[in-house]
């Protein structure tokens, strides 16, 4: 039986393996695909190695739904974009690019910790509130991504920022949905975890929150937006009246 650290090695192995062709061909098409695929492989492997129960199957399907949606969306997007600007100056450096892929594998493992604890547990108690929080997050994230994708595909919107649909109520609704998804997963499995696992498992939603709010999410996108549209009066008004994360009625 695999323990929690075996899954870390598998996550790292998947991403290092995907790194090889990504570095060789200097492509960004495998990066986000590998991220989603690692979630899918780990959770399916965990389920197959334990006795199947309805609650574990539900959790697996939750993560599969999230992973497949994200993976398909990001793969379609990168095929249109051709390359990801985040990796400019990085994909040419073996060690810098390898560092990113290694950290990506580590991130997947950290986020999946409470789910892996649950799959390996012999207790099958769940909190349905967690499922509904996850579902709301997935819907919000899916709608936000689809609306922004369609907005960018319209040539008349070139060099414009989106402020319609759910983006009228939040400047980063997709991140809000992402955070809700993993808070929901943690709550869903909470009662089946030991006291120690509950504390360790809390790293999953906290990691997502810290990453998106303070590291690679909002700070980078807000800086980019300020640089591109900061001098435009309509953007200044949008930024002033629109919630940065949680969808809310715009200020007057």
C-alpha positions in Angstrom: 0.0 0.0 0.0 1.2 3.5 -0.8 1.6 6.0 1.9 1.2 9.8 1.5 4.9 10.3 0.7 4.8 7.7 -2.1 2.3 10.0 -3.9 4.7 12.9 -3.6 7.4 10.8 -5.5 4.8 9.9 -8.1 3.7 13.5 -8.6 7.4 14.6 -9.0 8.0 11.7 -11.3 5.1 12.6 -13.6 6.2 16.2 -13.9 9.9 15.5 -14.4 9.0 13.0 -17.1 6.8 15.6 -18.8 9.5 18.2 -18.3 11.9 16.3 -20.7 9.9 16.8 -23.9 8.8 20.3 -22.8 12.4 21.4 -22.4 13.6 19.6 -25.5 11.0 21.2 -27.8 10.8 24.4 -25.8 7.0 24.1 -25.7 4.4 25.3 -23.1 1.7 23.0 -24.4 2.5 20.3 -21.8 2.8 22.5 -18.7 -0.8 23.0 -17.7 -1.8 19.7 -19.1 0.7 18.0 -16.8 -0.7 19.9 -13.8 -4.3 18.6 -14.4 -3.1 15.1 -15.4 -1.1 14.7 -12.2 -4.2 15.3 -10.1 -6.1 12.8 -12.2 -3.4 10.1 -12.0 -2.9 10.4 -8.3 -6.5 10.3 -7.3 -7.4 7.4 -9.6 -4.3 5.4 -8.4 -5.2 6.1 -4.7 -8.8 4.9 -5.4 -7.7 1.7 -7.2 -5.4 0.7 -4.3 -8.1 1.0 -1.7 -11.4 -0.7 -1.1 -14.0 1.1 -3.2 -16.8 2.9 -1.3 -19.5 5.3 -2.5 -18.0 8.3 -0.6 -14.5 7.7 -2.0 -15.9 7.4 -5.5 -17.8 10.7 -5.1 -14.6 12.4 -4.0 -12.7 10.9 -6.9 -15.3 12.1 -9.4 -15.2 15.6 -7.8 -11.5 15.8 -8.4 -11.7 14.2 -11.9 -14.4 16.7 -12.9 -12.2 19.6 -11.7 -9.1 18.2 -13.3 -10.7 17.3 -16.7 -12.4 20.7 -17.0 -9.2 22.5 -16.2 -6.9 20.4 -18.3 -9.1 20.6 -21.4 -9.7 24.3 -21.0 -6.0 25.1 -20.5 -4.9 22.9 -23.4 -7.4 24.6 -25.8 -6.2 28.0 -24.5 -2.5 27.2 -25.0 -3.1 25.9 -28.5 -4.6 29.3 -29.3 -1.9 31.3 -27.4 1.0 29.1 -28.7 3.1 30.1 -25.7 2.8 31.2 -22.1 4.5 34.5 -21.3 5.2 33.3 -17.8 7.9 31.0 -19.2 9.7 33.6 -21.3 13.4 33.4 -20.3 12.7 30.3 -18.3 12.0 27.5 -20.8 15.5 28.0 -22.3 17.2 27.4 -18.9 17.4 23.7 -17.9 17.5 24.3 -14.2 15.0 27.1 -13.9 12.5 25.2 -16.1 13.1 22.0 -14.1 12.6 23.9 -10.9 9.2 25.1 -12.1 8.1 21.5 -13.0 9.4 20.1 -9.7 7.5 22.8 -7.8 4.4 22.0 -9.8 4.5 18.3 -8.8 5.0 19.4 -5.2 2.0 21.7 -5.4 -0.3 19.0 -6.7 0.7 16.8 -3.9 0.2 19.5 -1.2 -3.3 20.3 -2.6 -4.3 16.7 -2.7 -3.2 15.8 0.9 -6.6 15.8 2.6 -8.1 13.9 -0.4 -5.3 11.3 -0.2 -5.8 11.0 3.6 -9.5 10.3 3.0 -8.9 7.7 0.3 -6.5 5.9 2.6 -8.8 6.1 5.6 -11.1 3.3 6.7 -13.7 5.9 7.8 -16.2 7.1 5.3 -18.0 9.9 7.0 -18.5 13.0 4.8 -19.9 16.5 5.1 -22.2 17.3 2.2 -21.7 21.0 2.8 -18.2 20.5 1.4 -19.6 19.0 -1.8 -21.9 22.0 -2.4 -19.1 24.5 -1.7 -17.0 22.6 -4.2 -19.8 22.5 -6.8 -20.4 26.3 -6.5 -16.7 26.9 -6.9 -16.5 24.7 -10.0 -19.5 26.4 -11.6 -18.1 29.9 -10.8 -14.6 29.0 -12.1 -16.0 27.3 -15.3 -18.3 30.3 -16.1 -15.5 32.8 -15.5 -13.0 31.0 -17.7 -15.5 30.5 -20.5 -16.6 34.1 -20.4 -13.0 35.4 -20.5 -12.1 32.9 -23.3 -15.0 34.0 -25.5 -14.2 37.7 -24.7 -10.6 37.3 -25.9 -11.6 35.4 -29.0 -13.7 38.3 -30.2 -11.3 40.5 -32.3 -13.2 43.7 -31.4 -12.0 43.1 -27.8 -8.3 43.1 -28.6 -6.3 44.9 -26.0 -9.4 45.4 -23.9 -10.1 44.1 -20.4 -13.2 42.1 -19.5 -15.8 43.7 -17.3 -18.9 41.8 -18.3 -20.7 38.7 -17.1 -19.4 37.5 -13.7 -16.4 39.7 -14.3 -18.6 42.7 -13.6 -18.8 41.6 -10.0 -15.2 40.4 -9.4 -11.9 41.1 -11.1 -10.7 37.5 -10.5 -13.8 35.3 -10.2 -12.0 32.2 -11.5 -9.6 32.4 -8.6 -12.5 32.7 -6.2 -14.0 29.6 -7.7 -10.7 27.7 -7.5 -10.4 28.6 -3.8 -13.9 27.4 -3.1 -13.3 24.1 -4.8 -10.4 23.1 -2.5 -12.1 24.5 0.6 -15.0 22.3 -0.3 -12.9 19.2 -0.7 -11.3 19.8 2.7 -14.7 20.2 4.4 -16.1 17.2 2.5 -13.5 14.8 4.0 -13.0 16.6 7.4 -14.9 14.2 9.6 -13.1 11.1 8.3 -9.6 12.5 9.2 -7.8 12.1 12.4 -7.0 15.2 14.5 -3.4 15.2 13.1 -4.6 14.7 9.5 -7.1 17.6 9.9 -4.2 19.9 10.9 -1.9 18.7 8.1 -4.7 18.6 5.6 -5.5 22.2 6.2 -2.3 23.0 4.2 -4.3 22.3 1.0 -6.8 25.2 1.1 -4.3 27.5 2.8 -1.8 26.8 0.1 -4.2 27.6 -2.7 -5.3 30.8 -0.8 -1.8 32.0 -0.2 -0.6 31.1 -3.7 -3.4 32.9 -5.5 -3.8 35.9 -3.2 -0.2 36.6 -2.4 2.2 34.8 -4.8 1.5 33.9 -8.4 -2.2 34.9 -8.7 -3.5 38.3 -7.9 -0.2 40.2 -7.5 1.0 39.2 -10.9 -2.3 39.8 -12.7 -3.0 43.1 -10.9 0.5 44.3 -11.8 0.0 43.3 -15.4 -3.4 45.0 -15.6 -2.1 48.2 -14.0 0.8 48.3 -16.5 -1.5 47.7 -19.5 -4.7 49.6 -18.6 -3.7 51.6 -15.5 -3.8 54.9 -17.3 -7.3 54.3 -18.8 -10.1 56.0 -16.9 -12.6 53.2 -17.5 -10.1 50.7 -16.0 -9.5 52.9 -13.0 -13.3 53.1 -12.4 -13.7 49.4 -12.9 -10.9 48.7 -10.4 -12.3 51.2 -7.9 -15.8 49.8 -7.9 -15.2 46.1 -8.5 -14.3 43.5 -5.8 -10.9 42.1 -6.3 -11.9 38.5 -5.6 -15.3 37.7 -4.1 -18.2 38.5 -6.6 -20.1 41.4 -5.1 -22.4 44.2 -6.2 -20.2 47.0 -7.7 -19.7 50.1 -5.7 -21.5 53.2 -7.0 
